[in-house]
Amino acid sequence: MSKRVLPFLLLLFAMIMVACGAPTNGGTTGDTGGEDTAGDTGGDDTGGETDGGGDEVTELTIIWAQWAPSDYLATLVQDYETEAGVKINVVQEPWGSYFDRVATEWAAQGTAFDMLVGDSQWLGQAASQGHYVELTDFLNDEGIAETVTPATLKYYAEYPSDSGTLWAYPTEGDADGWAYRKDLFEDPEEMAAFEEEYGYPLAVPATWAELMDMAKFFTRPDDGLYGAAIYTQIDYDGLTMGFENVLFSFGADWKDADNKVDGVINSPEAIAAAEYYRELYDCCSPPGMSNAFFQESNDAFTSGQVAMSMNYFAFFPALASPETNPHAENTGFFANPAGPSGERFAALGGQGISINAYIDPARQEASKDFIRWFAQEEIQAKWAALGGYTCNINVLESDEFLGAAPYNPAFAETMTFVKDFWNIPEFGSLLESVQRNLHAYIVGGEGTAEDALNTVATEHKDLLEEAGYPQE
């Protein structure tokens, strides 16, 4: 979410190197990306310490990507040292090399960190290759699992899907949503003109069909105004994350319950979703958005080029601040609208915190103690107040959270219907196929949606069969 933009060839190389038992290179999902602006917030590259060879753990290390939420965590954990007497070092690694650093430790079965805040798409590799401590009994017996929204537990913690087996505590929630220009949407003349043309009031779109109408209405090239900025990035996963907002809401999916793909990813509903996304790009995107992700989407909005902008909630603080958005006072936020059958979904970003399987049992238990503390409702409220995107149900529903930022109500709503891409170890190869074929169709204008998705289905079927997933 996240969003650590890396060329896919690097990721493919990483997967090959992992299979060979050597250090790897790779990336994380389109879920929430980061900026390489924060420094290392404490600690060295080794795990914590015990007292004089005993079992009492006095120091633990968490590794995460280098971005604002890591700074928030570094601030929060000072309370834990005061309360529990255990120092927590938060080590930050730039998004571009984060997976590489983690995968190197995995390959070496190293102990440089005790916990890591890992991406949802890493779950399959980390669980199946033995890098994470299983947390099923811990999270269930402690009652922690029931404190977070079911969707975040499913996508940040569970592998295999629908197994009930848990590997992480949902930590930094994120998903796609929208920013919009309230001054345009609430202008009496614009409202009257829209209703005259489309026959219903101009307001926050309730459906994807309405969003298309509004995007077309506000697309005025002669005035330098366009309807919507959307994700089209080909380099890693941006286009896929943007497209699956529509894909899921149109009643389609990447696979069925048995991991079969043919007839699913190329279903009529999926084809309609791809046609919609291409039309939205063709009709209503501003110039220069052929390889756009979070930064380009924000830039299009702050420069006044678009009436609406798709982005992960992690990047909406910049749109709410007058220091970075001249339209901040007139900026509103909304959750993804509904598809043709009323279904609503949003592409998942964000991460969960997991325990390194290679540290000793005493350190594993000390790490569980920290997660137990971190998961408390009052601590999650502090986490949210600092700027972290909590997944705690009660905090998300609290008046304090909902009133803390203009995008929080839409975020809380969105986190009840998030959905993710594949998280099996082969996710990288599956992702490359989607990126390549959809970019050629949606941005390049090559062929038809049916052609593009038929190719994806064929390539995915071959990849999954090779990996041992039956497709017949």
C-alpha positions in Angstrom: 0.0 0.0 0.0 2.9 -0.5 -0.7 4.5 2.1 -2.0 7.9 1.1 -2.8 8.1 1.4 -6.5 10.6 -1.1 -7.9 11.0 -2.5 -11.4 9.4 -5.9 -11.6 12.6 -7.5 -13.1 14.2 -6.8 -9.7 11.4 -8.6 -7.9 11.6 -11.5 -10.3 15.3 -11.8 -9.6 14.5 -11.7 -5.9 12.2 -14.6 -6.1 14.7 -16.6 -8.0 17.4 -15.8 -5.5 15.1 -16.8 -2.6 14.5 -20.1 -4.3 18.3 -20.6 -4.4 18.7 -19.7 -0.7 20.6 -16.5 -1.5 19.9 -12.9 -0.5 17.0 -11.5 -2.5 15.7 -8.2 -3.9 12.1 -7.3 -4.3 9.3 -4.9 -3.3 6.1 -4.5 -1.5 2.5 -3.9 -2.6 0.8 -0.9 -4.1 -1.0 -0.8 -0.8 0.9 2.3 1.0 4.1 3.8 -0.2 6.6 5.8 1.6 8.9 8.6 1.1 12.6 8.3 1.8 12.6 11.2 4.2 12.8 9.9 7.7 16.0 8.9 9.3 16.9 5.8 11.4 15.1 6.3 14.6 17.2 4.3 17.0 18.9 1.0 17.5 21.6 -0.8 15.6 21.1 -3.7 13.2 21.2 -6.3 15.8 18.4 -7.8 17.9 17.9 -6.7 21.5 19.8 -7.9 24.5 19.2 -10.0 27.6 20.6 -9.2 31.0 23.9 -10.9 31.7 23.1 -14.1 29.7 19.8 -14.6 31.5 16.4 -14.8 29.9 15.1 -11.4 30.8 14.8 -9.4 27.6 15.5 -5.7 28.1 15.6 -4.5 24.5 13.8 -5.4 21.2 14.2 -4.3 17.6 11.4 -3.7 15.1 12.2 -3.1 11.5 9.9 -1.1 9.2 10.0 1.0 6.1 11.2 4.5 6.2 8.2 6.8 6.3 6.0 8.8 8.7 4.2 5.9 10.4 7.6 4.5 11.5 8.3 7.8 13.2 4.9 7.6 14.9 5.8 4.1 16.1 9.2 5.3 17.4 7.4 7.9 19.5 4.7 5.5 20.8 7.1 2.8 22.0 8.8 5.2 24.4 5.7 4.6 26.5 6.4 0.9 26.5 9.9 1.4 27.8 8.5 3.5 30.6 5.8 1.0 31.5 7.5 -2.4 30.8 11.2 -1.5 31.2 11.9 -2.9 27.7 13.5 -0.6 25.1 12.1 -0.8 21.6 14.4 0.2 18.8 12.5 1.1 15.6 15.0 0.7 12.7 13.9 2.2 9.4 14.9 1.1 5.9 14.0 3.0 2.7 11.1 1.5 0.9 13.3 0.7 -2.1 15.6 -1.6 -0.2 13.2 -2.7 2.6 12.3 -6.1 1.2 15.9 -6.7 0.2 17.1 -6.2 3.7 14.4 -8.4 5.2 14.9 -11.1 2.7 18.6 -11.2 3.3 17.9 -11.8 7.0 15.4 -14.5 6.1 17.9 -16.3 3.8 20.5 -16.2 6.6 18.0 -17.1 9.3 19.2 -14.0 11.0 18.3 -12.2 14.2 19.0 -8.6 13.4 15.4 -7.8 14.2 12.8 -9.3 16.6 9.7 -8.0 14.8 9.0 -6.6 11.4 6.1 -4.7 10.0 5.7 -6.6 6.8 3.5 -6.2 3.7 0.4 -8.2 3.2 1.7 -9.8 0.0 4.7 -11.2 1.9 2.5 -13.5 4.0 2.6 -16.5 1.7 6.4 -16.5 1.3 7.1 -15.7 5.0 4.7 -18.3 6.3 5.4 -21.1 3.9 9.2 -20.6 4.2 9.1 -20.5 8.0 10.2 -16.9 8.5 7.3 -15.8 10.8 6.1 -17.2 14.1 2.6 -18.4 13.9 0.4 -16.3 16.1 -3.0 -18.1 15.8 -3.4 -19.2 19.4 -1.8 -16.1 20.8 -4.1 -13.7 19.0 -7.2 -15.8 19.5 -6.6 -16.8 23.2 -5.8 -13.2 24.1 -8.9 -11.9 22.4 -6.7 -9.7 20.2 -8.0 -11.0 16.9 -11.5 -9.9 17.7 -10.5 -6.3 18.3 -9.6 -5.5 14.7 -11.8 -5.4 11.6 -12.4 -8.8 10.1 -11.1 -7.6 6.7 -7.7 -6.4 8.1 -7.3 -9.7 10.0 -7.9 -11.6 6.8 -5.6 -9.7 4.6 -2.8 -8.6 7.0 -2.6 -11.7 9.2 -4.2 -14.9 7.7 -2.4 -17.4 5.4 -3.5 -19.5 3.7 -6.7 -17.6 2.9 -9.7 -18.8 4.9 -7.5 -21.1 7.0 -7.8 -19.2 10.3 -4.0 -19.4 10.6 -2.6 -16.1 11.7 0.9 -14.6 11.3 0.6 -10.9 12.2 -1.2 -8.3 14.2 -2.8 -5.7 11.8 -0.8 -2.6 12.4 -1.0 0.1 9.7 -4.3 0.0 7.9 -4.5 1.5 4.5 -6.7 1.3 1.3 -7.6 3.4 -1.7 -10.1 6.2 -1.4 -10.8 9.5 -3.1 -10.2 13.2 -2.6 -12.5 15.7 -4.3 -12.9 19.5 -4.8 -15.8 20.6 -2.6 -15.7 24.0 -4.2 -16.5 22.5 -7.6 -19.0 20.0 -6.4 -20.9 22.5 -4.2 -20.9 25.4 -6.6 -24.5 26.3 -7.4 -23.9 26.9 -11.1 -22.0 23.6 -11.4 -24.7 21.8 -9.5 -27.5 23.2 -11.7 -25.6 22.4 -14.9 -24.8 18.9 -13.9 -28.4 18.1 -12.9 -29.7 19.5 -16.1 -27.3 17.3 -18.1 -27.5 14.0 -16.1 -30.8 14.2 -14.4 -29.7 13.8 -10.8 -28.0 16.0 -8.2 -24.2 16.6 -8.2 -22.8 15.1 -5.0 -20.3 12.6 -3.8 -20.7 9.7 -6.2 -22.6 6.7 -4.8 -21.7 4.4 -7.7 -18.9 4.0 -10.2 -21.4 5.0 -12.9 -22.0 8.3 -11.1 -18.2 8.8 -10.7 -17.8 8.4 -14.5 -20.6 10.9 -15.1 -18.9 13.4 -12.8 -15.5 12.8 -14.2 -16.8 13.5 -17.7 -18.7 16.6 -16.5 -15.6 18.2 -15.0 -13.2 17.3 -17.9 -12.6 20.6 -19.6 -9.2 20.5 -21.4 -9.6 24.1 -22.6 -9.7 25.2 -18.9 -6.9 22.8 -17.8 -9.4 20.8 -15.7 -10.0 17.1 -15.8 -12.3 14.7 -14.1 -10.1 12.2 -12.3 -6.5 11.2 -11.6 -6.2 7.4 -11.3 -3.3 4.9 -10.9 -1.7 3.7 -14.1 1.9 2.9 -12.9 3.5 0.0 -14.7 6.7 -0.3 -12.7 5.4 -2.3 -9.8 1.8 -2.6 -8.8 0.1 0.8 -9.1 -2.1 0.0 -12.0 -3.2 -3.3 -10.5 -4.1 -1.6 -7.2 -6.2 1.1 -9.0 -7.9 -1.4 -11.3 -8.9 -3.8 -8.6 -10.9 -1.1 -6.9 -13.3 -1.4 -9.8 -12.7 -5.1 -10.4 -13.9 -6.2 -7.0 -16.8 -3.7 -6.9 -18.0 -5.0 -10.3 -18.4 -8.5 -8.7 -15.2 -9.9 -10.2 -12.0 -11.4 -8.7 -8.6 -12.7 -9.5 -9.5 -16.3 -8.6 -12.2 -18.5 -7.2 -12.1 -20.3 -3.8 -10.0 -23.1 -5.3 -7.5 -20.7 -6.9 -8.7 -21.3 -10.4 -8.4 -18.3 -12.7 -9.8 -19.1 -16.1 -13.4 -17.9 -16.3 -12.8 -15.7 -13.2 -10.3 -13.0 -14.0 -11.6 -13.0 -17.6 -15.3 -13.2 -16.6 -17.8 -10.8 -18.1 -17.7 -8.7 -14.9 -14.0 -8.5 -15.0 -14.0 -7.5 -18.7 -16.6 -4.8 -17.9 -14.4 -3.5 -15.0 -11.4 -3.2 -17.4 -13.5 -1.4 -20.0 -14.6 1.0 -17.3 -11.1 1.7 -16.1 -9.8 2.3 -19.6 -12.7 4.7 -20.4 -12.1 6.6 -17.2 -8.4 7.0 -18.1 -9.2 7.9 -21.8 -11.9 10.4 -21.1 -10.9 12.1 -17.9 -7.3 11.9 -16.9 -5.0 14.9 -17.2 -1.9 14.8 -19.4 1.2 13.0 -18.1 -0.7 10.3 -16.2 0.4 7.3 -18.2 2.6 6.0 -15.4 1.0 7.5 -12.4 1.0 6.4 -8.8 0.5 8.2 -5.4 2.8 11.2 -6.0 1.4 11.9 -9.5 -2.1 11.6 -8.2 -1.5 14.0 -5.4 0.3 16.4 -7.7 -2.6 16.5 -10.2 -4.9 17.4 -7.3 -2.7 20.1 -5.7 -2.0 21.7 -9.0 -5.8 22.1 -9.6 -5.9 19.8 -12.7 -8.5 17.4 -11.4 -11.8 17.4 -9.6 -11.2 14.0 -8.1 -8.1 12.0 -7.2 -7.6 8.3 -6.4 -5.0 7.6 -3.7 -4.2 5.6 -0.6 -5.3 7.2 2.6 -1.7 7.3 3.8 -1.1 10.1 1.3 -4.2 12.2 2.1 -2.6 14.2 4.9 -0.7 16.1 2.2 -4.1 17.1 0.7 -5.5 18.2 4.0 -2.6 20.5 4.8 -2.6 24.1 3.4 1.2 23.9 3.4 1.1 21.3 0.6 -2.3 21.8 -1.0 -3.5 25.2 -2.0 -7.0 23.7 -2.2 -6.9 22.1 1.3 -9.8 24.2 2.6 -12.0 23.0 -0.2 -10.8 19.4 -0.2 -13.2 16.5 0.8 -12.7 12.8 0.9 -14.9 9.8 0.1 -14.8 6.0 0.1 -15.0 3.9 -3.1 -18.5 3.9 -4.6 -20.6 0.8 -5.3 -20.5 -1.3 -8.4 -23.4 -2.4 -10.6 -24.7 -4.8 -8.1 -24.2 -2.6 -5.1 -20.9 -4.2 -4.0 -18.2 -2.0 -2.5 -14.5 -2.9 -2.2 -11.2 -1.1 -1.9 -7.7 -2.2 -2.8 -5.8 -2.9 0.4 -2.6 -1.3 1.4 -0.9 -1.4 4.8 1.0 -3.9 6.9 0.9 -6.1 10.0 3.5 -6.7 12.6 5.1 -10.2 12.8 7.7 -12.0 14.9 10.9 -13.2 13.5 10.9 -17.0 13.7 14.7 -17.2 14.1 15.0 -15.4 17.5 15.1 -17.5 20.6 12.0 -18.4 22.6 12.5 -15.8 25.3 12.7 -13.1 22.7 9.6 -14.4 20.9 7.7 -14.2 24.2 9.0 -10.7 24.8 7.8 -9.8 21.4 4.3 -11.2 22.2 4.3 -9.1 25.3 4.9 -6.0 23.2 2.1 -6.9 20.7 -0.2 -7.6 23.6 0.5 -4.0 24.9 0.3 -2.4 21.5 -3.0 -4.0 20.7 -4.7 -2.5 23.8 -7.5 -0.1 22.8 -6.1 2.8 24.7 -2.7 2.3 23.0 -4.4 2.0 19.6 -6.1 5.3 20.3 -2.7 6.9 21.0 -1.4 5.3 17.8 -4.2 6.8 15.9 -3.8 10.2 17.5 -0.1 10.2 16.5 -1.1 9.6 12.9 -1.0 5.8 12.6 -3.9 4.1 10.8 -5.3 1.8 13.5 -7.3 -1.3 12.6 -9.0 -1.5 16.0 -12.8 -1.6 15.6 -13.7 0.5 18.6 -11.1 3.2 17.8 -12.2 3.4 14.2 -15.8 4.0 15.4 -14.9 6.5 18.1 -15.8 10.2 17.8 -12.2 11.2 18.6 -10.9 9.3 15.6 -13.6 10.3 13.2 -13.1 14.0 14.1 -9.3 14.0 14.1 -8.8 14.4 10.4 -11.2 15.1 7.5 -10.3 11.8 5.7 -10.8 9.6 8.8 -14.5 9.0 8.4 -13.9 7.7 4.8 -10.9 5.7 6.0 -12.9 4.0 8.8 -15.7 3.2 6.4 -13.2 1.8 3.8 -11.5 -0.5 6.2 -14.7 -2.6 6.5 -14.6 -3.6 2.8 -10.9 -3.9 1.8 -9.7 -6.7 -0.4 -6.2 -7.7 -1.6 -4.3 -9.1 -4.5 -2.7 -12.6 -4.3 -0.5 -13.2 -1.3 0.9 -16.6 -2.2 4.7 -16.9 -2.8 4.2 -16.6 -6.5 2.4 -13.2 -6.2 5.3 -11.4 -8.0 5.0 -13.3 -11.3 1.2 -13.1 -11.2 1.5 -9.3 -10.6 3.9 -8.8 -13.6 1.4 -10.5 -15.9 -1.4 -8.2 -14.8 0.7 -5.0 -15.0 2.0 -5.8 -18.5 -1.3 -6.8 -20.1 -3.5 -4.2 -18.5 -1.1 -1.4 -19.1 -1.0 -2.3 -22.8 -4.8 -2.2 -22.9 -5.7 0.6 -20.6 -2.9 3.0 -21.2 -1.6 1.8 -24.6 -5.0 1.2 -26.1 -3.9 -2.2 -27.5 -6.6 -4.8 -28.3 -9.7 -5.3 -26.2 -10.4 -5.9 -22.5 -11.3 -9.5 -23.3 -8.1 -10.1 -25.1 -6.0 -8.6 -22.2 -7.8 -10.6 -19.5 -7.8 -13.8 -21.5 -4.0 -13.5 -21.8 -3.8 -12.8 -18.0 -5.9 -15.9 -17.4 -3.7 -18.1 -19.6 -0.5 -16.8 -18.1 -1.8 -17.1 -14.5 -3.1 -20.6 -15.2 0.3 -21.7 -16.4 2.1 -20.0 -13.5 -0.2 -21.6 -10.9 0.0 -25.1 -12.5 3.8 -24.9 -12.4 3.6 -23.9 -8.8 1.4 -26.8 -7.9 -2.0 -25.2 -7.8 -4.5 -27.5 -9.7 -6.4 -25.6 -12.4 -8.6 -28.4 -13.8 
